[in-house]
Amino acid sequence: MLAQLNRIRKTREYEKVFAKTGKPFFAPEFFIKVCPNNLIQSRFGFVVGEKVSKDAVVRNRVKRRLRAIVRKHLADIRKGFDVVVVTRKPSSITTSKDLERILGDLLAKANLLI
């Protein structure tokens, strides 16, 4: 589980990232939106809609995989940013290894890796 300090939990926090201040970075499986948060840690949120799968088990599996990837690489990610990961349909059939590679590429594009 991702620590509470590293989670975006409130609707207004998601809205702030999705407002004009959030900068998007795209991949076919998902995209990320990044926004500075003026805190001492980076926080992450995950959006997996019903377009990915009607089955809640599949949606939750995708979220668990992404959380595990972020937790594994949290020490390598720059502090002070809010990152929201919004999944698309191909993410439900992508392997964890590929998800990790893609997320790493997007974080590097966003200049968030140390």
Jmol script that loads the backbone (N, CA, C; Angstrom):
load data "model"
ATOM      1  N   MET A   1       0.850  -1.180   0.000  1.00  0.00           N
ATOM      2  CA  MET A   1       0.000   0.000   0.000  1.00  0.00           C
ATOM      3  C   MET A   1       0.891   1.236   0.000  1.00  0.00           C
ATOM      4  N   LEU A   2       0.470   2.229  -0.708  1.00  0.00           N
ATOM      5  CA  LEU A   2       1.174   3.501  -0.767  1.00  0.00           C
ATOM      6  C   LEU A   2       0.863   4.296   0.503  1.00  0.00           C
ATOM      7  N   ALA A   3       1.870   4.883   1.118  1.00  0.00           N
ATOM      8  CA  ALA A   3       1.684   5.630   2.364  1.00  0.00           C
ATOM      9  C   ALA A   3       0.707   6.786   2.162  1.00  0.00           C
ATOM     10  N   GLN A   4      -0.033   7.135   3.216  1.00  0.00           N
ATOM     11  CA  GLN A   4      -1.025   8.198   3.110  1.00  0.00           C
ATOM     12  C   GLN A   4      -0.407   9.531   2.719  1.00  0.00           C
ATOM     13  N   LEU A   5       0.814   9.787   3.144  1.00  0.00           N
ATOM     14  CA  LEU A   5       1.487  11.027   2.757  1.00  0.00           C
ATOM     15  C   LEU A   5       1.692  11.127   1.257  1.00  0.00           C
ATOM     16  N   ASN A   6       1.731   9.995   0.586  1.00  0.00           N
ATOM     17  CA  ASN A   6       2.000   9.963  -0.848  1.00  0.00           C
ATOM     18  C   ASN A   6       0.748   9.734  -1.688  1.00  0.00           C
ATOM     19  N   ARG A   7      -0.435   9.925  -1.103  1.00  0.00           N
ATOM     20  CA  ARG A   7      -1.686   9.709  -1.837  1.00  0.00           C
ATOM     21  C   ARG A   7      -2.464  11.006  -2.000  1.00  0.00           C
ATOM     22  N   ILE A   8      -3.043  11.173  -3.163  1.00  0.00           N
ATOM     23  CA  ILE A   8      -4.018  12.237  -3.379  1.00  0.00           C
ATOM     24  C   ILE A   8      -5.363  11.618  -3.050  1.00  0.00           C
ATOM     25  N   ARG A   9      -6.110  12.235  -2.144  1.00  0.00           N
ATOM     26  CA  ARG A   9      -7.336  11.603  -1.674  1.00  0.00           C
ATOM     27  C   ARG A   9      -8.587  12.450  -1.883  1.00  0.00           C
ATOM     28  N   LYS A  10      -8.448  13.748  -1.883  1.00  0.00           N
ATOM     29  CA  LYS A  10      -9.618  14.613  -1.927  1.00  0.00           C
ATOM     30  C   LYS A  10      -9.935  15.062  -3.352  1.00  0.00           C
ATOM     31  N   THR A  11     -11.213  15.264  -3.602  1.00  0.00           N
ATOM     32  CA  THR A  11     -11.673  15.663  -4.921  1.00  0.00           C
ATOM     33  C   THR A  11     -11.035  16.975  -5.356  1.00  0.00           C
ATOM     34  N   ARG A  12     -10.936  17.931  -4.451  1.00  0.00           N
ATOM     35  CA  ARG A  12     -10.368  19.228  -4.832  1.00  0.00           C
ATOM     36  C   ARG A  12      -8.890  19.113  -5.199  1.00  0.00           C
ATOM     37  N   GLU A  13      -8.186  18.137  -4.634  1.00  0.00           N
ATOM     38  CA  GLU A  13      -6.787  17.922  -5.002  1.00  0.00           C
ATOM     39  C   GLU A  13      -6.678  17.368  -6.420  1.00  0.00           C
ATOM     40  N   TYR A  14      -7.588  16.454  -6.768  1.00  0.00           N
ATOM     41  CA  TYR A  14      -7.637  15.947  -8.148  1.00  0.00           C
ATOM     42  C   TYR A  14      -7.991  17.088  -9.101  1.00  0.00           C
ATOM     43  N   GLU A  15      -8.972  17.900  -8.719  1.00  0.00           N
ATOM     44  CA  GLU A  15      -9.404  19.003  -9.574  1.00  0.00           C
ATOM     45  C   GLU A  15      -8.269  19.989  -9.819  1.00  0.00           C
ATOM     46  N   LYS A  16      -7.450  20.239  -8.825  1.00  0.00           N
ATOM     47  CA  LYS A  16      -6.316  21.147  -8.985  1.00  0.00           C
ATOM     48  C   LYS A  16      -5.344  20.625 -10.044  1.00  0.00           C
ATOM     49  N   VAL A  17      -5.089  19.328 -10.014  1.00  0.00           N
ATOM     50  CA  VAL A  17      -4.172  18.741 -10.993  1.00  0.00           C
ATOM     51  C   VAL A  17      -4.787  18.788 -12.387  1.00  0.00           C
ATOM     52  N   PHE A  18      -6.099  18.578 -12.488  1.00  0.00           N
ATOM     53  CA  PHE A  18      -6.752  18.579 -13.791  1.00  0.00           C
ATOM     54  C   PHE A  18      -7.039  19.980 -14.314  1.00  0.00           C
ATOM     55  N   ALA A  19      -6.873  20.992 -13.477  1.00  0.00           N
ATOM     56  CA  ALA A  19      -7.057  22.371 -13.924  1.00  0.00           C
ATOM     57  C   ALA A  19      -5.906  22.748 -14.856  1.00  0.00           C
ATOM     58  N   LYS A  20      -5.849  23.973 -15.229  1.00  0.00           N
ATOM     59  CA  LYS A  20      -4.829  24.446 -16.173  1.00  0.00           C
ATOM     60  C   LYS A  20      -3.405  24.208 -15.689  1.00  0.00           C
ATOM     61  N   THR A  21      -3.213  24.091 -14.385  1.00  0.00           N
ATOM     62  CA  THR A  21      -1.858  23.959 -13.856  1.00  0.00           C
ATOM     63  C   THR A  21      -1.248  22.591 -14.134  1.00  0.00           C
ATOM     64  N   GLY A  22      -2.059  21.567 -14.348  1.00  0.00           N
ATOM     65  CA  GLY A  22      -1.536  20.223 -14.576  1.00  0.00           C
ATOM     66  C   GLY A  22      -1.024  20.052 -15.993  1.00  0.00           C
ATOM     67  N   LYS A  23       0.176  19.489 -16.141  1.00  0.00           N
ATOM     68  CA  LYS A  23       0.760  19.265 -17.460  1.00  0.00           C
ATOM     69  C   LYS A  23       0.651  17.781 -17.814  1.00  0.00           C
ATOM     70  N   PRO A  24       0.091  17.442 -18.996  1.00  0.00           N
ATOM     71  CA  PRO A  24      -0.117  16.034 -19.348  1.00  0.00           C
ATOM     72  C   PRO A  24       1.071  15.422 -20.101  1.00  0.00           C
ATOM     73  N   PHE A  25       1.245  14.119 -19.907  1.00  0.00           N
ATOM     74  CA  PHE A  25       2.220  13.318 -20.647  1.00  0.00           C
ATOM     75  C   PHE A  25       1.512  12.022 -21.030  1.00  0.00           C
ATOM     76  N   PHE A  26       1.554  11.662 -22.325  1.00  0.00           N
ATOM     77  CA  PHE A  26       0.688  10.604 -22.844  1.00  0.00           C
ATOM     78  C   PHE A  26       1.426   9.343 -23.263  1.00  0.00           C
ATOM     79  N   ALA A  27       0.744   8.217 -23.107  1.00  0.00           N
ATOM     80  CA  ALA A  27       1.128   6.911 -23.635  1.00  0.00           C
ATOM     81  C   ALA A  27      -0.184   6.215 -24.014  1.00  0.00           C
ATOM     82  N   PRO A  28      -0.148   5.186 -24.858  1.00  0.00           N
ATOM     83  CA  PRO A  28      -1.395   4.515 -25.237  1.00  0.00           C
ATOM     84  C   PRO A  28      -2.140   3.869 -24.070  1.00  0.00           C
ATOM     85  N   GLU A  29      -1.417   3.372 -23.078  1.00  0.00           N
ATOM     86  CA  GLU A  29      -2.050   2.665 -21.964  1.00  0.00           C
ATOM     87  C   GLU A  29      -2.622   3.606 -20.906  1.00  0.00           C
ATOM     88  N   PHE A  30      -1.966   4.727 -20.687  1.00  0.00           N
ATOM     89  CA  PHE A  30      -2.435   5.700 -19.706  1.00  0.00           C
ATOM     90  C   PHE A  30      -1.708   7.012 -19.929  1.00  0.00           C
ATOM     91  N   PHE A  31      -2.169   8.057 -19.244  1.00  0.00           N
ATOM     92  CA  PHE A  31      -1.445   9.312 -19.261  1.00  0.00           C
ATOM     93  C   PHE A  31      -1.339   9.828 -17.839  1.00  0.00           C
ATOM     94  N   ILE A  32      -0.372  10.722 -17.632  1.00  0.00           N
ATOM     95  CA  ILE A  32      -0.200  11.313 -16.311  1.00  0.00           C
ATOM     96  C   ILE A  32      -0.361  12.821 -16.431  1.00  0.00           C
ATOM     97  N   LYS A  33      -0.861  13.417 -15.375  1.00  0.00           N
ATOM     98  CA  LYS A  33      -0.924  14.870 -15.259  1.00  0.00           C
ATOM     99  C   LYS A  33      -0.110  15.234 -14.027  1.00  0.00           C
ATOM    100  N   VAL A  34       0.748  16.237 -14.172  1.00  0.00           N
ATOM    101  CA  VAL A  34       1.698  16.611 -13.128  1.00  0.00           C
ATOM    102  C   VAL A  34       1.489  18.073 -12.761  1.00  0.00           C
ATOM    103  N   CYS A  35       1.548  18.334 -11.464  1.00  0.00           N
ATOM    104  CA  CYS A  35       1.338  19.685 -10.952  1.00  0.00           C
ATOM    105  C   CYS A  35       2.206  19.864  -9.703  1.00  0.00           C
ATOM    106  N   PRO A  36       2.916  20.981  -9.548  1.00  0.00           N
ATOM    107  CA  PRO A  36       3.661  21.209  -8.309  1.00  0.00           C
ATOM    108  C   PRO A  36       2.699  21.343  -7.127  1.00  0.00           C
ATOM    109  N   ASN A  37       3.117  20.847  -5.945  1.00  0.00           N
ATOM    110  CA  ASN A  37       2.210  20.881  -4.794  1.00  0.00           C
ATOM    111  C   ASN A  37       2.764  21.629  -3.588  1.00  0.00           C
ATOM    112  N   ASN A  38       3.982  22.142  -3.640  1.00  0.00           N
ATOM    113  CA  ASN A  38       4.589  22.908  -2.541  1.00  0.00           C
ATOM    114  C   ASN A  38       4.631  22.130  -1.225  1.00  0.00           C
ATOM    115  N   LEU A  39       4.740  20.827  -1.296  1.00  0.00           N
ATOM    116  CA  LEU A  39       4.887  19.980  -0.115  1.00  0.00           C
ATOM    117  C   LEU A  39       6.263  19.330  -0.147  1.00  0.00           C
ATOM    118  N   ILE A  40       6.620  18.638   0.936  1.00  0.00           N
ATOM    119  CA  ILE A  40       7.937  17.998   0.986  1.00  0.00           C
ATOM    120  C   ILE A  40       7.926  16.599   0.402  1.00  0.00           C
ATOM    121  N   GLN A  41       6.784  16.132  -0.087  1.00  0.00           N
ATOM    122  CA  GLN A  41       6.710  14.815  -0.709  1.00  0.00           C
ATOM    123  C   GLN A  41       5.872  14.908  -1.976  1.00  0.00           C
ATOM    124  N   SER A  42       6.033  13.934  -2.848  1.00  0.00           N
ATOM    125  CA  SER A  42       5.189  13.834  -4.024  1.00  0.00           C
ATOM    126  C   SER A  42       3.998  12.954  -3.694  1.00  0.00           C
ATOM    127  N   ARG A  43       2.864  13.285  -4.288  1.00  0.00           N
ATOM    128  CA  ARG A  43       1.645  12.515  -4.045  1.00  0.00           C
ATOM    129  C   ARG A  43       1.121  11.986  -5.368  1.00  0.00           C
ATOM    130  N   PHE A  44       0.451  10.838  -5.292  1.00  0.00           N
ATOM    131  CA  PHE A  44      -0.043  10.173  -6.490  1.00  0.00           C
ATOM    132  C   PHE A  44      -1.514   9.824  -6.334  1.00  0.00           C
ATOM    133  N   GLY A  45      -2.234   9.923  -7.448  1.00  0.00           N
ATOM    134  CA  GLY A  45      -3.623   9.507  -7.505  1.00  0.00           C
ATOM    135  C   GLY A  45      -3.811   8.666  -8.755  1.00  0.00           C
ATOM    136  N   PHE A  46      -4.778   7.772  -8.721  1.00  0.00           N
ATOM    137  CA  PHE A  46      -5.004   6.852  -9.831  1.00  0.00           C
ATOM    138  C   PHE A  46      -6.477   6.880 -10.201  1.00  0.00           C
ATOM    139  N   VAL A  47      -6.746   7.027 -11.498  1.00  0.00           N
ATOM    140  CA  VAL A  47      -8.118   7.046 -12.003  1.00  0.00           C
ATOM    141  C   VAL A  47      -8.250   5.899 -12.996  1.00  0.00           C
ATOM    142  N   VAL A  48      -9.117   4.941 -12.656  1.00  0.00           N
ATOM    143  CA  VAL A  48      -9.376   3.808 -13.540  1.00  0.00           C
ATOM    144  C   VAL A  48     -10.880   3.755 -13.735  1.00  0.00           C
ATOM    145  N   GLY A  49     -11.345   4.222 -14.878  1.00  0.00           N
ATOM    146  CA  GLY A  49     -12.777   4.313 -15.142  1.00  0.00           C
ATOM    147  C   GLY A  49     -13.367   3.032 -15.689  1.00  0.00           C
ATOM    148  N   GLU A  50     -14.683   3.045 -15.853  1.00  0.00           N
ATOM    149  CA  GLU A  50     -15.385   1.872 -16.375  1.00  0.00           C
ATOM    150  C   GLU A  50     -15.078   1.620 -17.842  1.00  0.00           C
ATOM    151  N   LYS A  51     -14.491   2.588 -18.532  1.00  0.00           N
ATOM    152  CA  LYS A  51     -14.092   2.350 -19.921  1.00  0.00           C
ATOM    153  C   LYS A  51     -12.955   1.334 -19.988  1.00  0.00           C
ATOM    154  N   VAL A  52     -12.161   1.261 -18.929  1.00  0.00           N
ATOM    155  CA  VAL A  52     -11.075   0.277 -18.878  1.00  0.00           C
ATOM    156  C   VAL A  52     -11.669  -1.114 -18.791  1.00  0.00           C
ATOM    157  N   SER A  53     -12.637  -1.296 -17.890  1.00  0.00           N
ATOM    158  CA  SER A  53     -13.333  -2.570 -17.740  1.00  0.00           C
ATOM    159  C   SER A  53     -14.595  -2.343 -16.923  1.00  0.00           C
ATOM    160  N   LYS A  54     -15.640  -3.041 -17.259  1.00  0.00           N
ATOM    161  CA  LYS A  54     -16.870  -2.975 -16.466  1.00  0.00           C
ATOM    162  C   LYS A  54     -16.700  -3.743 -15.160  1.00  0.00           C
ATOM    163  N   ASP A  55     -15.729  -4.635 -15.114  1.00  0.00           N
ATOM    164  CA  ASP A  55     -15.490  -5.493 -13.965  1.00  0.00           C
ATOM    165  C   ASP A  55     -14.613  -4.769 -12.936  1.00  0.00           C
ATOM    166  N   ALA A  56     -15.133  -4.571 -11.730  1.00  0.00           N
ATOM    167  CA  ALA A  56     -14.395  -3.865 -10.676  1.00  0.00           C
ATOM    168  C   ALA A  56     -13.112  -4.585 -10.299  1.00  0.00           C
ATOM    169  N   VAL A  57     -13.105  -5.900 -10.407  1.00  0.00           N
ATOM    170  CA  VAL A  57     -11.907  -6.675 -10.071  1.00  0.00           C
ATOM    171  C   VAL A  57     -10.751  -6.275 -10.985  1.00  0.00           C
ATOM    172  N   VAL A  58     -11.032  -6.106 -12.264  1.00  0.00           N
ATOM    173  CA  VAL A  58      -9.995  -5.720 -13.221  1.00  0.00           C
ATOM    174  C   VAL A  58      -9.524  -4.294 -12.946  1.00  0.00           C
ATOM    175  N   ARG A  59     -10.450  -3.384 -12.689  1.00  0.00           N
ATOM    176  CA  ARG A  59     -10.070  -1.995 -12.404  1.00  0.00           C
ATOM    177  C   ARG A  59      -9.204  -1.915 -11.155  1.00  0.00           C
ATOM    178  N   ASN A  60      -9.577  -2.641 -10.114  1.00  0.00           N
ATOM    179  CA  ASN A  60      -8.789  -2.622  -8.876  1.00  0.00           C
ATOM    180  C   ASN A  60      -7.419  -3.257  -9.076  1.00  0.00           C
ATOM    181  N   ARG A  61      -7.335  -4.269  -9.912  1.00  0.00           N
ATOM    182  CA  ARG A  61      -6.049  -4.902 -10.198  1.00  0.00           C
ATOM    183  C   ARG A  61      -5.102  -3.908 -10.870  1.00  0.00           C
ATOM    184  N   VAL A  62      -5.625  -3.141 -11.811  1.00  0.00           N
ATOM    185  CA  VAL A  62      -4.807  -2.139 -12.495  1.00  0.00           C
ATOM    186  C   VAL A  62      -4.298  -1.105 -11.487  1.00  0.00           C
ATOM    187  N   LYS A  63      -5.184  -0.639 -10.596  1.00  0.00           N
ATOM    188  CA  LYS A  63      -4.765   0.331  -9.574  1.00  0.00           C
ATOM    189  C   LYS A  63      -3.712  -0.255  -8.651  1.00  0.00           C
ATOM    190  N   ARG A  64      -3.876  -1.508  -8.228  1.00  0.00           N
ATOM    191  CA  ARG A  64      -2.893  -2.144  -7.342  1.00  0.00           C
ATOM    192  C   ARG A  64      -1.539  -2.248  -8.016  1.00  0.00           C
ATOM    193  N   ARG A  65      -1.536  -2.622  -9.295  1.00  0.00           N
ATOM    194  CA  ARG A  65      -0.269  -2.722 -10.026  1.00  0.00           C
ATOM    195  C   ARG A  65       0.435  -1.371 -10.089  1.00  0.00           C
ATOM    196  N   LEU A  66      -0.313  -0.330 -10.421  1.00  0.00           N
ATOM    197  CA  LEU A  66       0.289   0.992 -10.536  1.00  0.00           C
ATOM    198  C   LEU A  66       0.785   1.503  -9.186  1.00  0.00           C
ATOM    199  N   ARG A  67       0.024   1.273  -8.129  1.00  0.00           N
ATOM    200  CA  ARG A  67       0.462   1.681  -6.791  1.00  0.00           C
ATOM    201  C   ARG A  67       1.756   0.967  -6.401  1.00  0.00           C
ATOM    202  N   ALA A  68       1.838  -0.320  -6.713  1.00  0.00           N
ATOM    203  CA  ALA A  68       3.037  -1.087  -6.379  1.00  0.00           C
ATOM    204  C   ALA A  68       4.251  -0.557  -7.136  1.00  0.00           C
ATOM    205  N   ILE A  69       4.055  -0.184  -8.387  1.00  0.00           N
ATOM    206  CA  ILE A  69       5.156   0.358  -9.188  1.00  0.00           C
ATOM    207  C   ILE A  69       5.631   1.676  -8.598  1.00  0.00           C
ATOM    208  N   VAL A  70       4.684   2.552  -8.238  1.00  0.00           N
ATOM    209  CA  VAL A  70       5.051   3.847  -7.660  1.00  0.00           C
ATOM    210  C   VAL A  70       5.760   3.650  -6.324  1.00  0.00           C
ATOM    211  N   ARG A  71       5.232   2.754  -5.492  1.00  0.00           N
ATOM    212  CA  ARG A  71       5.856   2.506  -4.183  1.00  0.00           C
ATOM    213  C   ARG A  71       7.284   1.997  -4.349  1.00  0.00           C
ATOM    214  N   LYS A  72       7.502   1.149  -5.336  1.00  0.00           N
ATOM    215  CA  LYS A  72       8.827   0.574  -5.586  1.00  0.00           C
ATOM    216  C   LYS A  72       9.843   1.647  -5.987  1.00  0.00           C
ATOM    217  N   HIS A  73       9.384   2.647  -6.741  1.00  0.00           N
ATOM    218  CA  HIS A  73      10.298   3.658  -7.276  1.00  0.00           C
ATOM    219  C   HIS A  73      10.158   5.019  -6.609  1.00  0.00           C
ATOM    220  N   LEU A  74       9.485   5.083  -5.484  1.00  0.00           N
ATOM    221  CA  LEU A  74       9.218   6.356  -4.819  1.00  0.00           C
ATOM    222  C   LEU A  74      10.498   7.109  -4.462  1.00  0.00           C
ATOM    223  N   ALA A  75      11.538   6.414  -4.095  1.00  0.00           N
ATOM    224  CA  ALA A  75      12.804   7.063  -3.730  1.00  0.00           C
ATOM    225  C   ALA A  75      13.469   7.733  -4.937  1.00  0.00           C
ATOM    226  N   ASP A  76      13.125   7.296  -6.147  1.00  0.00           N
ATOM    227  CA  ASP A  76      13.726   7.842  -7.368  1.00  0.00           C
ATOM    228  C   ASP A  76      12.929   8.991  -7.959  1.00  0.00           C
ATOM    229  N   ILE A  77      11.819   9.368  -7.333  1.00  0.00           N
ATOM    230  CA  ILE A  77      10.932  10.391  -7.871  1.00  0.00           C
ATOM    231  C   ILE A  77      11.141  11.697  -7.110  1.00  0.00           C
ATOM    232  N   ARG A  78      11.238  12.790  -7.850  1.00  0.00           N
ATOM    233  CA  ARG A  78      11.445  14.105  -7.235  1.00  0.00           C
ATOM    234  C   ARG A  78      10.293  14.450  -6.312  1.00  0.00           C
ATOM    235  N   LYS A  79      10.599  15.192  -5.277  1.00  0.00           N
ATOM    236  CA  LYS A  79       9.610  15.599  -4.272  1.00  0.00           C
ATOM    237  C   LYS A  79       8.907  16.881  -4.707  1.00  0.00           C
ATOM    238  N   GLY A  80       7.695  17.092  -4.179  1.00  0.00           N
ATOM    239  CA  GLY A  80       6.990  18.344  -4.391  1.00  0.00           C
ATOM    240  C   GLY A  80       6.059  18.388  -5.582  1.00  0.00           C
ATOM    241  N   PHE A  81       5.558  17.227  -6.019  1.00  0.00           N
ATOM    242  CA  PHE A  81       4.653  17.200  -7.163  1.00  0.00           C
ATOM    243  C   PHE A  81       3.447  16.314  -6.870  1.00  0.00           C
ATOM    244  N   ASP A  82       2.311  16.687  -7.459  1.00  0.00           N
ATOM    245  CA  ASP A  82       1.131  15.830  -7.484  1.00  0.00           C
ATOM    246  C   ASP A  82       1.078  15.192  -8.861  1.00  0.00           C
ATOM    247  N   VAL A  83       0.892  13.877  -8.904  1.00  0.00           N
ATOM    248  CA  VAL A  83       0.835  13.145 -10.163  1.00  0.00           C
ATOM    249  C   VAL A  83      -0.445  12.314 -10.160  1.00  0.00           C
ATOM    250  N   VAL A  84      -1.260  12.492 -11.202  1.00  0.00           N
ATOM    251  CA  VAL A  84      -2.469  11.677 -11.357  1.00  0.00           C
ATOM    252  C   VAL A  84      -2.280  10.804 -12.588  1.00  0.00           C
ATOM    253  N   VAL A  85      -2.466   9.505 -12.411  1.00  0.00           N
ATOM    254  CA  VAL A  85      -2.358   8.538 -13.496  1.00  0.00           C
ATOM    255  C   VAL A  85      -3.771   8.179 -13.931  1.00  0.00           C
ATOM    256  N   VAL A  86      -4.098   8.458 -15.191  1.00  0.00           N
ATOM    257  CA  VAL A  86      -5.419   8.157 -15.736  1.00  0.00           C
ATOM    258  C   VAL A  86      -5.248   7.049 -16.764  1.00  0.00           C
ATOM    259  N   THR A  87      -5.872   5.910 -16.494  1.00  0.00           N
ATOM    260  CA  THR A  87      -5.673   4.744 -17.348  1.00  0.00           C
ATOM    261  C   THR A  87      -6.619   4.750 -18.537  1.00  0.00           C
ATOM    262  N   ARG A  88      -6.206   4.001 -19.556  1.00  0.00           N
ATOM    263  CA  ARG A  88      -7.024   3.778 -20.746  1.00  0.00           C
ATOM    264  C   ARG A  88      -7.215   2.272 -20.897  1.00  0.00           C
ATOM    265  N   LYS A  89      -8.036   1.867 -21.837  1.00  0.00           N
ATOM    266  CA  LYS A  89      -8.416   0.466 -21.996  1.00  0.00           C
ATOM    267  C   LYS A  89      -7.231  -0.504 -22.110  1.00  0.00           C
ATOM    268  N   PRO A  90      -6.185  -0.213 -22.885  1.00  0.00           N
ATOM    269  CA  PRO A  90      -5.088  -1.188 -23.004  1.00  0.00           C
ATOM    270  C   PRO A  90      -4.366  -1.504 -21.688  1.00  0.00           C
ATOM    271  N   SER A  91      -4.522  -0.669 -20.674  1.00  0.00           N
ATOM    272  CA  SER A  91      -3.808  -0.907 -19.420  1.00  0.00           C
ATOM    273  C   SER A  91      -4.272  -2.181 -18.721  1.00  0.00           C
ATOM    274  N   SER A  92      -5.499  -2.620 -19.000  1.00  0.00           N
ATOM    275  CA  SER A  92      -6.010  -3.816 -18.330  1.00  0.00           C
ATOM    276  C   SER A  92      -5.390  -5.099 -18.868  1.00  0.00           C
ATOM    277  N   ILE A  93      -4.830  -5.069 -20.064  1.00  0.00           N
ATOM    278  CA  ILE A  93      -4.227  -6.279 -20.634  1.00  0.00           C
ATOM    279  C   ILE A  93      -2.706  -6.173 -20.745  1.00  0.00           C
ATOM    280  N   THR A  94      -2.137  -5.085 -20.248  1.00  0.00           N
ATOM    281  CA  THR A  94      -0.691  -4.882 -20.279  1.00  0.00           C
ATOM    282  C   THR A  94      -0.058  -5.539 -19.060  1.00  0.00           C
ATOM    283  N   THR A  95       1.103  -6.140 -19.251  1.00  0.00           N
ATOM    284  CA  THR A  95       1.787  -6.797 -18.140  1.00  0.00           C
ATOM    285  C   THR A  95       2.340  -5.762 -17.166  1.00  0.00           C
ATOM    286  N   SER A  96       2.591  -6.204 -15.939  1.00  0.00           N
ATOM    287  CA  SER A  96       3.123  -5.302 -14.914  1.00  0.00           C
ATOM    288  C   SER A  96       4.488  -4.752 -15.314  1.00  0.00           C
ATOM    289  N   LYS A  97       5.287  -5.587 -15.946  1.00  0.00           N
ATOM    290  CA  LYS A  97       6.619  -5.163 -16.372  1.00  0.00           C
ATOM    291  C   LYS A  97       6.521  -4.043 -17.405  1.00  0.00           C
ATOM    292  N   ASP A  98       5.585  -4.169 -18.345  1.00  0.00           N
ATOM    293  CA  ASP A  98       5.394  -3.124 -19.345  1.00  0.00           C
ATOM    294  C   ASP A  98       4.821  -1.852 -18.729  1.00  0.00           C
ATOM    295  N   LEU A  99       3.889  -2.010 -17.774  1.00  0.00           N
ATOM    296  CA  LEU A  99       3.349  -0.842 -17.087  1.00  0.00           C
ATOM    297  C   LEU A  99       4.461  -0.081 -16.364  1.00  0.00           C
ATOM    298  N   GLU A 100       5.371  -0.821 -15.742  1.00  0.00           N
ATOM    299  CA  GLU A 100       6.486  -0.200 -15.026  1.00  0.00           C
ATOM    300  C   GLU A 100       7.383   0.569 -15.988  1.00  0.00           C
ATOM    301  N   ARG A 101       7.670  -0.023 -17.140  1.00  0.00           N
ATOM    302  CA  ARG A 101       8.510   0.641 -18.146  1.00  0.00           C
ATOM    303  C   ARG A 101       7.829   1.907 -18.673  1.00  0.00           C
ATOM    304  N   ILE A 102       6.551   1.816 -18.974  1.00  0.00           N
ATOM    305  CA  ILE A 102       5.817   2.950 -19.531  1.00  0.00           C
ATOM    306  C   ILE A 102       5.715   4.085 -18.510  1.00  0.00           C
ATOM    307  N   LEU A 103       5.385   3.739 -17.266  1.00  0.00           N
ATOM    308  CA  LEU A 103       5.294   4.767 -16.225  1.00  0.00           C
ATOM    309  C   LEU A 103       6.653   5.426 -16.007  1.00  0.00           C
ATOM    310  N   GLY A 104       7.713   4.640 -16.026  1.00  0.00           N
ATOM    311  CA  GLY A 104       9.056   5.206 -15.899  1.00  0.00           C
ATOM    312  C   GLY A 104       9.386   6.165 -17.032  1.00  0.00           C
ATOM    313  N   ASP A 105       8.988   5.800 -18.260  1.00  0.00           N
ATOM    314  CA  ASP A 105       9.220   6.673 -19.411  1.00  0.00           C
ATOM    315  C   ASP A 105       8.458   7.998 -19.264  1.00  0.00           C
ATOM    316  N   LEU A 106       7.197   7.908 -18.818  1.00  0.00           N
ATOM    317  CA  LEU A 106       6.396   9.120 -18.662  1.00  0.00           C
ATOM    318  C   LEU A 106       6.945  10.013 -17.543  1.00  0.00           C
ATOM    319  N   LEU A 107       7.377   9.397 -16.436  1.00  0.00           N
ATOM    320  CA  LEU A 107       7.959  10.186 -15.351  1.00  0.00           C
ATOM    321  C   LEU A 107       9.260  10.841 -15.793  1.00  0.00           C
ATOM    322  N   ALA A 108      10.033  10.147 -16.626  1.00  0.00           N
ATOM    323  CA  ALA A 108      11.270  10.733 -17.155  1.00  0.00           C
ATOM    324  C   ALA A 108      10.950  11.893 -18.085  1.00  0.00           C
ATOM    325  N   LYS A 109       9.918  11.740 -18.931  1.00  0.00           N
ATOM    326  CA  LYS A 109       9.491  12.838 -19.814  1.00  0.00           C
ATOM    327  C   LYS A 109       9.066  14.059 -19.007  1.00  0.00           C
ATOM    328  N   ALA A 110       8.428  13.795 -17.866  1.00  0.00           N
ATOM    329  CA  ALA A 110       7.960  14.883 -17.014  1.00  0.00           C
ATOM    330  C   ALA A 110       9.092  15.444 -16.149  1.00  0.00           C
ATOM    331  N   ASN A 111      10.283  14.890 -16.285  1.00  0.00           N
ATOM    332  CA  ASN A 111      11.463  15.312 -15.527  1.00  0.00           C
ATOM    333  C   ASN A 111      11.247  15.136 -14.017  1.00  0.00           C
ATOM    334  N   LEU A 112      10.631  14.024 -13.633  1.00  0.00           N
ATOM    335  CA  LEU A 112      10.357  13.740 -12.217  1.00  0.00           C
ATOM    336  C   LEU A 112      11.300  12.710 -11.626  1.00  0.00           C
ATOM    337  N   LEU A 113      12.132  12.092 -12.434  1.00  0.00           N
ATOM    338  CA  LEU A 113      13.062  11.091 -11.909  1.00  0.00           C
ATOM    339  C   LEU A 113      14.370  11.747 -11.507  1.00  0.00           C
ATOM    340  N   ILE A 114      14.921  11.275 -10.394  1.00  0.00           N
ATOM    341  CA  ILE A 114      16.194  11.815  -9.890  1.00  0.00           C
ATOM    342  C   ILE A 114      17.323  11.160 -10.642  1.00  0.00           C
TER     343      ILE A 114
END
end "model"
wireframe off; spacefill off
backbone 0.3
color backbone group
